[in-house]
Amino acid sequence: MNIPAAARAQAQDLLDFVDASPSPWHAVRECERRLQAAGFSRLEESERWTLAPGGRHFTVRDGSSLIAFVVGSQAAAAAGLTLIGAHTDSPGLRLKPKPAEEAAGMLRLGVEVYGGPLLATFADRDLSLAGRVNVRTADGFASHLVCFEQPLLRLPNLAIHMNREVNETGLKFNKQTELPLLLGIAADGSSAEARFRQPLADQLGVEPADLLTWELVAWDTQKGSFWGVDGEFIADSQLDNLASCHAALFALLAAPPASGNRLVALFDHEEVGSESAAGAGGSFVADVIARLAAGAGLDVEDQRRMLARSFFISADMAHAWNPNFPAAYEPGHHALVNAGPVIKSNANQRYSTTADSAARFMGFCARAGVPCQQYAHRTDLGCGSTIGPVVAARLGIASVDVGSPLWAMHSIRESAGVLDHAYLIAALTAAFSQ
C-alpha cells in the first residue's frame, strides 16, 4: 500500500501527541501548547471576555477539558456555528487517594478501574504514573502535572502452571484483590505511604508531607509505532479518543478564515458517563456558546436562530472489522481500516446520527475527496455511546457521530490506519471550511 508522505507525517504527529498526553491533564496541556503556538489566546472563565470577529481563543475547565474557537466574520445568528467534539479521557487504572500498602514484603498501589478497559491487556506492561498533584502552599495549594517516564509499576501475570485454564477461559482479574500494581520491595523502617510519596516529592521538589491530593493514572511507557508490511498501521495507547482530539485540533488550525463560528470541544469523563462539570453532560459548551452569543450582541431570539443553523460532529473511534472475529459484526457494516471515516448509527440513539446528518457528513467527505463508511452494531450486542447524544440533546442542534476505525478498542495498546487519520482530518477540515 502506498502511504503518501503527508499522511505519514500526520500519523507521526498523532503519535507524538499521544505520547505527550499520558493523562487527560497532559492532553489538555499539549493542546494548549499547540494552540498558543498558532496564535490562540487563553481566556479564563472567571474573567470578562471581549470577543471580536476573527478572534482565536480557548478556555480550560478543571485542567482536563478544553474548548477552542474562532469567532466568525459573518453575523452569528445567520451563520450559526460548527462544533466538533471529542474526549480527552481513556479507560484504565487510576490510583486511590491512599493507594500504598505492604503485602508480604512487597509494596503495592491500590487502583480503581476507570471506565471499561480490557484489563487483561494491562498485565506485564511497563507501566508508570502520570497525572496531577496538589501541593501545599502558604495560601492554600498549587496544582502540578507529573509524569514518570521510566517504568515504575507492573501488573505481573499469574504463571500458566497456576492458571491452567487461562487459554480456554480467558485472563480475568478480581478488581479488588488482583489489580494492585507492584511498585517495589518494602523497606525496613519506612512505611508504604512514605515510599510512595517520596518519588512524587522528588519530582516536584517539595517535601513529602506537602503532597495533599492527587489524580494519577497508570500509563504505558511504550511509545507509539508504525507497523505492517508497508507501515500502513499505527499502534499506541489512548488512540480512543486522543486520535479524534488530534484530528479536530488539526482541522481547526488548518481551516481557512472562518465565516461562521467554529468550536472544538474536548471533554473529560466521557468513559464514565460525561456527567460532571468538565464533562459533555455539564454546562461547559453551553456556557462558551452563550458567551460567544453575548459577544456578538445576540438576544435570546437570535441565539435560538444561531443554534438552529448549527451542526455538531461527535468524533470518537469506531469498531474496525477484525477478520479473526467475523461473528462479532453486523453483516454489511464492516468498517475497514484505511477505508475512510465511519458514520455510526443506532436506532436507539446511542449515537446521535440521523439520515440527514449522515448525508451532510458524506458531503464533507466528498468535498475533501475522501471515502467514508457506515457502521451499525450487531442487534444482539449492547452498543456503546458517545458525547454525541449528550451534547445534541443539551444544545438542541443537528449532530452526527463519526470516527476512524480502530482495532482492540479499550486495550492498553490499540491499532488504527495511517490513511484513516489523514482522511478524518481532511473531512473535519472540510466541515470547518463550509
MIVODREN-527791 format. One record per residue (C-alpha): residue number from 1; residue in one letter; x, y negated, z. Coordinates in Angstrom, 2 decimals, padded with zeros to 5 digits. Example, Ala and Ser with C-alpha at 12.3 -4.5 7.8 and 13.67 -1.06 7.14 Angstrom:
2
REC  resi  resn        X        Y        Z
REC     1     a   012.30   004.50   007.80
REC     2     s   013.67   001.06   007.14
! end
This chain:
434
REC  resi  resn        X        Y        Z
REC     1     m   000.00   000.00   000.00
REC     2     n   001.30  -003.43  -000.96
REC     3     i   001.15  -005.80   002.01
REC     4     p   001.57  -009.47   000.99
REC     5     a   004.27  -011.34   002.89
REC     6     a   001.74  -013.88   004.16
REC     7     a  -000.44  -011.15   005.68
REC     8     r   002.59  -009.54   007.32
REC     9     a   003.62  -012.90   008.76
REC    10     q   000.15  -013.46   010.20
REC    11     a   000.20  -009.98   011.74
REC    12     q   003.61  -010.63   013.28
REC    13     d   002.33  -013.91   014.68
REC    14     l  -000.59  -011.98   016.20
REC    15     l   001.78  -009.50   017.85
REC    16     d   003.83  -012.39   019.22
REC    17     f   000.62  -013.99   020.53
REC    18     v  -000.48  -010.77   022.27
REC    19     d   002.95  -010.13   023.75
REC    20     a   002.94  -013.66   025.19
REC    21     s  -000.51  -013.04   026.73
REC    22     p  -000.34  -010.21   029.28
REC    23     s  -003.31  -011.68   031.19
REC    24     p  -006.26  -013.98   030.33
REC    25     w  -004.46  -016.87   032.06
REC    26     h  -001.37  -016.33   029.93
REC    27     a  -003.55  -016.10   026.80
REC    28     v  -005.07  -019.50   027.53
REC    29     r  -001.64  -020.97   028.23
REC    30     e  -000.38  -019.67   024.87
REC    31     c  -003.45  -021.13   023.12
REC    32     e  -002.83  -024.43   024.88
REC    33     r   000.80  -024.44   023.73
REC    34     r  -000.20  -023.86   020.12
REC    35     l  -002.98  -026.46   020.21
REC    36     q  -000.74  -029.15   021.67
REC    37     a   001.90  -028.40   019.05
REC    38     a  -000.80  -029.02   016.41
REC    39     g  -001.76  -032.39   017.90
REC    40     f  -004.73  -031.41   020.08
REC    41     s  -005.07  -033.23   023.40
REC    42     r  -006.31  -031.69   026.63
REC    43     l  -009.45  -033.08   028.27
REC    44     e  -010.33  -032.40   031.90
REC    45     e  -013.93  -031.56   032.69
REC    46     s  -013.73  -033.75   035.79
REC    47     e  -012.94  -036.89   033.77
REC    48     r  -014.89  -039.03   031.31
REC    49     w  -014.41  -038.15   027.66
REC    50     t  -014.02  -040.61   024.80
REC    51     l  -014.63  -038.84   021.52
REC    52     a  -014.28  -040.23   018.00
REC    53     p  -014.60  -038.69   014.51
REC    54     g  -011.51  -036.69   013.66
REC    55     g  -010.61  -036.20   017.32
REC    56     r  -008.86  -032.90   018.14
REC    57     h  -009.22  -031.78   021.73
REC    58     f  -009.51  -028.81   024.05
REC    59     t  -010.57  -028.16   027.62
REC    60     v  -009.91  -025.28   030.02
REC    61     r  -012.15  -023.81   032.71
REC    62     d  -010.74  -021.75   035.59
REC    63     g  -007.49  -021.21   033.72
REC    64     s  -008.83  -018.27   031.69
REC    65     s  -011.40  -019.79   029.31
REC    66     l  -010.76  -022.45   026.69
REC    67     i  -012.81  -024.43   024.19
REC    68     a  -011.04  -026.30   021.38
REC    69     f  -012.89  -028.57   018.99
REC    70     v  -012.57  -031.02   016.13
REC    71     v  -015.04  -033.90   016.01
REC    72     g  -016.66  -034.09   012.57
REC    73     s  -016.77  -037.15   010.34
REC    74     q  -020.47  -036.84   009.48
REC    75     a  -023.45  -037.60   011.72
REC    76     a  -023.65  -034.69   014.16
REC    77     a  -027.44  -034.37   014.03
REC    78     a  -027.31  -033.84   010.27
REC    79     a  -024.09  -031.80   010.01
REC    80     g  -024.58  -029.51   013.01
REC    81     l  -021.65  -027.55   014.34
REC    82     t  -019.81  -024.34   013.52
REC    83     l  -018.78  -022.32   016.54
REC    84     i  -016.50  -019.27   016.63
REC    85     g  -016.34  -017.36   019.90
REC    86     a  -014.13  -014.57   021.26
REC    87     h  -012.94  -013.39   024.67
REC    88     t  -009.60  -013.52   026.46
REC    89     d  -010.04  -010.54   028.81
REC    90     s  -009.39  -006.86   028.15
REC    91     p  -010.28  -003.72   030.13
REC    92     g  -007.63  -002.43   032.50
REC    93     l  -006.43  -002.20   036.10
REC    94     r  -006.34  -005.15   038.49
REC    95     l  -004.75  -005.32   041.91
REC    96     k  -006.90  -005.54   045.01
REC    97     p  -006.49  -008.53   047.39
REC    98     k  -004.45  -006.38   049.80
REC    99     p  -003.07  -003.69   047.50
REC   100     a   000.08  -002.38   049.21
REC   101     e   000.04   000.93   051.07
REC   102     e   002.56   003.58   052.08
REC   103     a   001.82   007.20   051.21
REC   104     a   004.28   009.89   052.32
REC   105     g   007.30   007.69   051.78
REC   106     m   006.09   006.11   048.54
REC   107     l   004.87   002.56   048.06
REC   108     r   001.59   002.33   046.13
REC   109     l  -000.60  -000.55   044.94
REC   110     g  -004.36  -000.15   045.03
REC   111     v  -006.26  -001.21   041.93
REC   112     e  -009.79  -001.82   040.76
REC   113     v  -010.96  -000.76   037.31
REC   114     y  -011.83  -003.85   035.27
REC   115     g  -014.37  -003.19   032.53
REC   116     g  -014.30   000.14   030.69
REC   117     p  -010.71   001.12   029.86
REC   118     l  -009.62   004.51   028.55
REC   119     l  -007.99   005.35   031.86
REC   120     a  -006.02   008.34   030.60
REC   121     t  -004.02   006.04   028.32
REC   122     f  -002.58   004.17   031.32
REC   123     a  -000.73   007.27   032.53
REC   124     d   003.04   007.49   032.02
REC   125     r   003.35   003.98   030.60
REC   126     d   005.94   001.33   031.53
REC   127     l   003.62  -000.99   033.44
REC   128     s   004.30  -004.29   035.15
REC   129     l   002.42  -007.18   036.77
REC   130     a   001.10  -010.43   035.31
REC   131     g  -001.49  -012.99   036.32
REC   132     r  -001.78  -015.95   038.63
REC   133     v  -000.78  -016.53   042.25
REC   134     n  -001.87  -019.31   044.61
REC   135     v   000.91  -020.67   046.81
REC   136     r   000.50  -022.75   049.94
REC   137     t   001.47  -026.42   049.64
REC   138     a   001.44  -029.34   052.05
REC   139     d  -002.02  -030.44   050.89
REC   140     g  -003.59  -027.08   050.07
REC   141     f  -002.38  -024.73   047.36
REC   142     a  -000.99  -024.66   043.82
REC   143     s  -001.66  -022.02   041.17
REC   144     h   001.25  -020.45   039.26
REC   145     l   001.43  -017.91   036.44
REC   146     v   003.68  -014.92   036.97
REC   147     c   004.81  -012.19   034.60
REC   148     f   007.33  -009.47   035.28
REC   149     e   008.94  -008.45   032.00
REC   150     q   010.66  -005.37   033.43
REC   151     p   008.60  -002.25   034.25
REC   152     l   007.62  -002.27   037.92
REC   153     l   004.78   000.24   038.09
REC   154     r   003.79   003.68   036.90
REC   155     l   000.81   005.99   036.97
REC   156     p   002.53   009.42   036.79
REC   157     n   000.54   012.25   035.29
REC   158     l  -000.02   015.48   037.14
REC   159     a   002.05   018.28   035.59
REC   160     i   000.12   020.75   033.48
REC   161     h   001.23   023.51   035.87
REC   162     m  -001.10   021.95   038.44
REC   163     n  -003.84   020.99   035.99
REC   164     r  -004.06   023.99   033.66
REC   165     e  -007.38   023.00   032.08
REC   166     v  -006.41   019.43   031.20
REC   167     n  -006.17   020.09   027.45
REC   168     e  -009.63   021.66   027.46
REC   169     t  -011.48   019.42   029.91
REC   170     g  -009.63   016.14   029.41
REC   171     l  -007.48   013.97   031.66
REC   172     k  -009.56   012.47   034.46
REC   173     f  -008.62   010.26   037.41
REC   174     n  -010.52   009.68   040.62
REC   175     k  -010.71   005.89   040.59
REC   176     q  -010.15   005.50   044.32
REC   177     t  -007.58   008.15   045.17
REC   178     e  -005.66   008.87   041.94
REC   179     l  -005.26   005.45   040.30
REC   180     p  -002.99   003.59   042.79
REC   181     l   000.19   002.63   040.97
REC   182     l   003.63   003.62   042.23
REC   183     l   005.87   000.62   042.98
REC   184     g   008.81   002.18   044.80
REC   185     i   010.09   004.11   047.79
REC   186     a   009.02   002.90   051.20
REC   187     a   011.87   001.25   053.11
REC   188     d   012.60   001.76   056.77
REC   189     g   011.78  -001.30   058.84
REC   190     s   009.87  -003.02   056.02
REC   191     s   006.11  -002.90   055.66
REC   192     a   004.39  -002.07   052.39
REC   193     e   002.92  -005.58   052.38
REC   194     a   006.36  -007.18   052.71
REC   195     r   007.82  -005.01   049.95
REC   196     f   005.02  -006.06   047.61
REC   197     r   005.21  -009.77   048.43
REC   198     q   008.97  -010.15   048.10
REC   199     p   009.29  -009.82   044.30
REC   200     l   006.40  -012.27   043.79
REC   201     a   008.00  -014.75   046.16
REC   202     d   011.39  -014.34   044.49
REC   203     q   009.99  -015.05   041.04
REC   204     l   008.16  -018.15   042.24
REC   205     g   010.98  -019.36   044.51
REC   206     v   008.80  -019.52   047.64
REC   207     e   008.57  -017.79   050.98
REC   208     p   006.52  -014.56   051.05
REC   209     a   004.30  -015.99   053.80
REC   210     d   003.27  -018.84   051.47
REC   211     l   001.62  -016.47   048.99
REC   212     l  -002.09  -016.95   049.63
REC   213     t  -004.10  -015.16   046.94
REC   214     w  -003.57  -013.58   043.53
REC   215     e  -005.28  -012.18   040.46
REC   216     l  -002.85  -009.70   038.95
REC   217     v  -003.26  -007.18   036.13
REC   218     a  -001.20  -004.11   035.26
REC   219     w   000.12  -004.69   031.76
REC   220     d   002.01  -002.51   029.30
REC   221     t   005.52  -003.86   028.71
REC   222     q   005.90  -002.17   025.30
REC   223     k   005.92  -004.80   022.57
REC   224     g   003.64  -004.75   019.58
REC   225     s   004.81  -002.99   016.42
REC   226     f   004.08  -002.22   012.80
REC   227     w   003.56   001.41   011.83
REC   228     g   002.53   003.53   008.85
REC   229     v   004.43   004.60   005.76
REC   230     d   004.18   001.07   004.34
REC   231     g   003.94  -000.74   007.68
REC   232     e   000.27  -001.37   006.95
REC   233     f  -000.91  -000.96   010.57
REC   234     i  -000.18  -002.69   013.85
REC   235     a  -000.25  -001.36   017.42
REC   236     d  -000.35  -003.33   020.67
REC   237     s  -002.26  -003.72   023.89
REC   238     q  -005.28  -006.04   024.14
REC   239     l  -005.99  -006.29   020.41
REC   240     d  -009.55  -006.16   021.71
REC   241     n  -010.02  -009.04   021.82
REC   242     l  -006.89  -011.17   021.56
REC   243     a  -006.79  -010.45   017.83
REC   244     s  -010.09  -012.30   017.43
REC   245     c  -008.86  -015.16   019.66
REC   246     h  -005.78  -015.49   017.46
REC   247     a  -007.79  -015.39   014.23
REC   248     a  -010.25  -018.02   015.47
REC   249     l  -007.48  -020.34   016.64
REC   250     f  -005.53  -019.81   013.41
REC   251     a  -008.63  -020.68   011.37
REC   252     l  -009.28  -023.85   013.38
REC   253     l  -005.73  -025.04   012.77
REC   254     a  -005.73  -024.04   009.09
REC   255     a  -009.08  -025.51   008.02
REC   256     p  -009.19  -028.84   006.13
REC   257     p  -010.54  -032.04   007.76
REC   258     a  -013.96  -031.49   009.27
REC   259     s  -017.28  -032.99   008.18
REC   260     g  -019.21  -031.28   010.97
REC   261     n  -018.11  -030.45   014.49
REC   262     r  -016.00  -027.29   014.80
REC   263     l  -015.50  -025.37   018.02
REC   264     v  -013.55  -022.33   019.09
REC   265     a  -014.73  -020.92   022.44
REC   266     l  -012.57  -018.30   024.14
REC   267     f  -014.29  -016.86   027.20
REC   268     d  -013.13  -014.74   030.11
REC   269     h  -015.17  -011.93   031.70
REC   270     e  -016.80  -010.50   028.55
REC   271     e  -015.72  -007.00   029.52
REC   272     v  -017.68  -007.24   032.79
REC   273     g  -020.86  -008.88   031.51
REC   274     s  -019.98  -012.56   030.94
REC   275     e  -021.98  -013.77   033.95
REC   276     s  -019.51  -016.18   035.52
REC   277     a  -018.71  -019.88   035.45
REC   278     a  -015.93  -019.17   032.94
REC   279     g  -017.88  -016.54   031.00
REC   280     a  -020.10  -016.83   027.95
REC   281     g  -023.11  -016.49   030.24
REC   282     g  -022.12  -019.63   032.12
REC   283     s  -022.57  -023.27   031.17
REC   284     f  -019.13  -023.88   029.64
REC   285     v  -020.01  -024.04   025.96
REC   286     a  -023.33  -025.80   026.57
REC   287     d  -021.54  -028.40   028.69
REC   288     v  -018.97  -029.10   025.97
REC   289     i  -021.63  -029.34   023.26
REC   290     a  -023.66  -031.73   025.44
REC   291     r  -020.62  -033.97   025.82
REC   292     l  -020.00  -033.85   022.08
REC   293     a  -023.60  -034.90   021.53
REC   294     a  -023.32  -037.69   024.10
REC   295     g  -020.09  -038.88   022.49
REC   296     a  -021.93  -039.11   019.17
REC   297     g  -024.76  -041.08   020.79
REC   298     l  -027.38  -038.38   020.17
REC   299     d  -030.63  -038.47   022.09
REC   300     v  -032.42  -035.28   023.14
REC   301     e  -034.27  -035.04   019.82
REC   302     d  -031.09  -035.36   017.78
REC   303     q  -029.31  -032.82   019.99
REC   304     r  -032.01  -030.30   019.11
REC   305     r  -031.62  -031.18   015.43
REC   306     m  -027.85  -030.61   015.70
REC   307     l  -028.30  -027.17   017.27
REC   308     a  -030.91  -026.21   014.66
REC   309     r  -028.28  -026.86   011.97
REC   310     s  -025.55  -024.94   013.80
REC   311     f  -024.06  -021.48   013.35
REC   312     f  -022.22  -019.18   015.74
REC   313     i  -019.76  -016.45   014.76
REC   314     s  -019.09  -013.99   017.58
REC   315     a  -015.73  -012.41   016.74
REC   316     d  -014.98  -009.14   018.53
REC   317     m  -013.27  -006.00   017.32
REC   318     a  -015.24  -003.26   015.54
REC   319     h  -015.02   000.54   015.71
REC   320     a  -012.84   001.77   012.85
REC   321     w  -013.72   005.10   011.29
REC   322     n  -011.48   007.81   012.73
REC   323     p  -011.18   010.79   010.34
REC   324     n  -010.37   013.11   013.26
REC   325     f  -013.80   012.49   014.82
REC   326     p  -016.26   012.13   011.92
REC   327     a  -019.26   013.23   014.01
REC   328     a  -018.95   010.11   016.20
REC   329     y  -020.03   007.76   013.41
REC   330     e  -023.24   006.79   011.68
REC   331     p  -023.26   008.10   008.07
REC   332     g  -022.98   005.28   005.56
REC   333     h  -021.49   002.90   008.12
REC   334     h  -017.82   003.87   008.20
REC   335     a  -015.74   000.76   008.90
REC   336     l  -012.44   001.48   007.17
REC   337     v  -009.13  -000.02   008.28
REC   338     n  -007.68  -002.59   005.86
REC   339     a  -011.03  -002.89   004.07
REC   340     g  -012.19  -006.24   005.46
REC   341     p  -014.14  -007.82   008.34
REC   342     v  -017.03  -005.80   009.74
REC   343     i  -020.52  -007.24   010.22
REC   344     k  -022.04  -005.48   013.24
REC   345     s  -025.79  -004.92   013.52
REC   346     n  -028.04  -003.40   016.18
REC   347     a  -031.84  -003.37   016.17
REC   348     n  -031.92  -003.68   019.96
REC   349     q  -029.91  -006.94   019.91
REC   350     r  -026.73  -005.54   021.39
REC   351     y  -025.26  -007.57   018.53
REC   352     s  -026.70  -010.94   017.50
REC   353     t  -026.65  -010.29   013.75
REC   354     t  -029.79  -010.83   011.68
REC   355     a  -030.30  -010.25   007.96
REC   356     d  -029.95  -013.98   007.36
REC   357     s  -026.80  -014.43   009.45
REC   358     a  -025.20  -011.36   007.87
REC   359     a  -025.86  -012.76   004.40
REC   360     r  -024.36  -016.07   005.48
REC   361     f  -021.16  -014.42   006.68
REC   362     m  -020.99  -012.42   003.45
REC   363     g  -020.96  -015.79   001.71
REC   364     f  -017.95  -016.91   003.76
REC   365     c  -016.11  -013.74   002.79
REC   366     a  -016.97  -014.22  -000.88
REC   367     r  -015.74  -017.81  -000.72
REC   368     a  -012.49  -016.62   000.84
REC   369     g  -012.10  -013.82  -001.70
REC   370     v  -012.02  -011.04   000.91
REC   371     p  -014.08  -007.84   001.21
REC   372     c  -016.47  -007.21   004.08
REC   373     q  -018.17  -004.16   005.60
REC   374     q  -021.27  -003.37   007.63
REC   375     y  -021.43  -001.28   010.80
REC   376     a  -024.20   000.29   012.86
REC   377     h  -023.67   002.60   015.84
REC   378     r  -024.98   006.15   015.97
REC   379     t  -028.57   006.07   017.22
REC   380     d  -027.91   008.75   019.85
REC   381     l  -024.90   006.91   021.35
REC   382     g  -025.01   003.89   023.62
REC   383     c  -023.93   000.74   021.81
REC   384     g  -021.58  -001.80   023.36
REC   385     s  -022.33  -005.51   023.24
REC   386     t  -020.53  -008.84   022.81
REC   387     i  -020.82  -012.50   023.69
REC   388     g  -022.95  -012.92   020.54
REC   389     p  -026.41  -012.28   022.05
REC   390     v  -025.47  -014.18   025.23
REC   391     v  -024.38  -017.40   023.51
REC   392     a  -027.09  -017.24   020.83
REC   393     a  -029.80  -016.91   023.47
REC   394     r  -028.47  -019.74   025.64
REC   395     l  -027.95  -022.19   022.78
REC   396     g  -030.78  -021.06   020.52
REC   397     i  -028.66  -021.02   017.37
REC   398     a  -028.25  -018.58   014.49
REC   399     s  -025.50  -016.05   015.16
REC   400     v  -023.61  -013.16   013.60
REC   401     d  -021.35  -010.53   015.19
REC   402     v  -018.22  -009.63   013.24
REC   403     g  -014.78  -008.18   013.88
REC   404     s  -011.78  -006.38   012.48
REC   405     p  -011.80  -002.55   012.53
REC   406     l  -009.90  -001.09   015.49
REC   407     w  -008.80   002.40   016.49
REC   408     a  -008.77   003.51   020.14
REC   409     m  -010.78   000.57   021.46
REC   410     h  -010.08   000.01   025.19
REC   411     s  -006.93   002.11   025.08
REC   412     i  -003.81   000.53   026.53
REC   413     r  -002.36   000.90   023.00
REC   414     e  -004.81   000.01   020.20
REC   415     s  -004.26   000.03   016.43
REC   416     a  -005.58  -002.07   013.56
REC   417     g  -004.81  -003.04   009.96
REC   418     v  -002.42  -005.74   008.79
REC   419     l  -004.67  -006.76   005.89
REC   420     d  -007.77  -006.89   008.10
REC   421     h  -006.30  -009.60   010.29
REC   422     a  -005.47  -011.71   007.24
REC   423     y  -008.96  -011.08   005.86
REC   424     l  -010.61  -012.20   009.10
REC   425     i  -008.51  -015.37   009.28
REC   426     a  -009.48  -016.20   005.69
REC   427     a  -013.21  -015.63   006.33
REC   428     l  -013.21  -017.72   009.52
REC   429     t  -011.27  -020.49   007.77
REC   430     a  -013.93  -020.48   005.04
REC   431     a  -016.63  -020.78   007.71
REC   432     f  -014.87  -023.85   009.10
REC   433     s  -014.49  -025.30   005.59
REC   434     q  -018.16  -025.48   004.66
! end
